[in-house]
Amino acid sequence: MKRRLLVAAPAALAAPAVHAQAPLRLRMTTIVPDGTYLFTAFSRRFADLAGQLTGGRVQVQPFGAGVLAPPFEVFRAVEDGRADLGHAPPALAYQRDPAMALLTSFPGGLGIEATMHWLDAEGRALLEGHHRERLGLHPLVAGFATTEIFAHSWKPIRTAEDLRGLKFRTLGMWAELLKGFGAEPVATPTGEVAAALERRVIDAAKLAGPADNLQAGLHRIAPYIIVPGAHLPGGYFTVFMKAARWDALDAGLRRDLATAARLTSFDSLVEKGRLDLAAMAEFRRGRAEIITLAPAFIAEIKAAGRAWAATATAAATAAGNPWPARIAASAFAFQDAWERDSTYRL
């Protein structure tokens, strides 16, 4: 026995050392400041889950808005290599392609639960197909946004007429529709909204949902809180990287990152819903008056959104981009079916 052990020893010593594979380190740029609710609930949560589910093989480092790239350059930053990953709602880049607005965050469009069902039916395939063909990116839905507050405002808003002349802070396609209602959209960065509202540089501000706005302190500034968020009934953020880089990952890593994104979406949605309810209760205890939009105005917003979509999709199709028309047809058909066939639901 001793002889066999002595013979085997040199071979063992000569064997090459086995080194653990170095982790894949990815820098992620976002559109929200570090420390805000959305950064913690979406970006930080995805990064943590990605590390856990991959066993440390992927390490994502999220950076707040403006560190790696300005918030409006998140998509460009991934395309040109300033960041490995981006985290933003598609509608942020709607001016590049109207399909980006139609995929989510659409005024008068699908609510958050309907959005989730549409993504499962057709939306996710359209999202991935569009991003790969038009942007060279692979997206993962990573964070569902609950319905936003329509506005924190210095003036009451109930009808379309009440928007006339208002300097209204907003982002995305809703800015285009506001012009049609006679308002002046102002693209104030997220981190500067509270100060701009307090100084009355703007008359009204759309930021996000109740919990986010509570954290920003908007309810302590303007005397009116306007609901519901017909301009953004439901939306989501995506994490995206270059499609070629995603395809080069092994199947296990792709599966684990996709799971991290899905868990981010689910966990953030249920957490955010609870926090939004608590925030609304806090609003009701405060001094600001909560005003509900007139149903006729909500219908006008939906009609204006579809009219914008008709014009935008026709122009895109004429320019050789079929994606906006395909996405609009799918989303609007699903919305019509949801409104017709979901009457059994409470």
C-alpha positions, 0 to 999 in steps of 0.5 A: 500500500505504501509503495502505491502511495509513493508512486502516485504522489509525483503524478498528483504533484504534477497535475495542473492547478484548477482555478475558479473561473473569474466572475463576469463583472458588469457595470449597469447604468440607470435613470434614477439616482442612487438611494431612491426607491426605484434604484433600491427596488429595481436596480439593486434588487436585480444586481443582488439576485443576479449574484445569488442565482449565478453563485457569484459568477455574475457580479452586477454593479449598478450606478445611479443616473449621471455616473456612467451616463446621463439618464436620457443616454442609458440606451446609447451608453450600452450601445457604445460600451460606456456601460455593460447593462442598462436599466430603464423603461423602453418609453425613455427612448420613444423619440428614437422609435415610437415602438418604444412608447407603445411597448409600455408606459402608454397614456390611456393604455394597459394597466399593470396587471393587463400589461403582465398578461400581454407580455406573457401572451405576445408582448415579451416576444415583440419586445425582444424581437424589436430590441434585437433588430432595431437596437442590437440589444437583448432586454429582460423585463426587470421591475414592474411599475405601479400606476403613477400619480397623475400630478402633484400640482399647484392648481387643481386638475380635473379636466383637459381644460385645466391643463392649459398653460401649465408648465408640467414636468414629465418624460416620455410620450406623455409630453407629446400629448400634453402639448395637444392639451395646451400644457407646456411639458418640462423635462426636469431630471428626476433628482431635481423635481422637488426643488423645481416644484417648490420654487414654482419653476413648474406648476405640476409634476409627474414623477412616479407612484405614491411611494416614490413621490412620498419619499421625494416629499412632493405631497408637502410642497404642492397643495393638490394631488391628482389621481389616477395616473391615466398617463401611465396606467402601468409600465416596466423597466428592462435590463438590457445588454448587447444581444451578441454579448447575451448570446455568448453567455452560457445557457445556465447564466442566461437562465439565471439572469432571466430568473433574476429579472423575473423575481425582480419584477414580482418582488418589486410589484408586490412590495410597491403595491403595499408601499403605495397603499401606505403612501396614499394613506399618508397623503390623506392625512396630510394637507394636500387635497386629493382630486380625481380626474373626470372620467370624460378626461380619462377617455380623452387621454386614451383617445389622444394616445391612440390617435398619436399611435395611428400617426406615429405607426403610419410614419414608421411604416412608410419609413420601413419600420414595421415594428410600431404598427405590429406592437400597437395592433397587438397591445390595443387588441389585447386592451380591447379584449381585456376590457371586454372579457375581464368583467368577471373580475373584482 
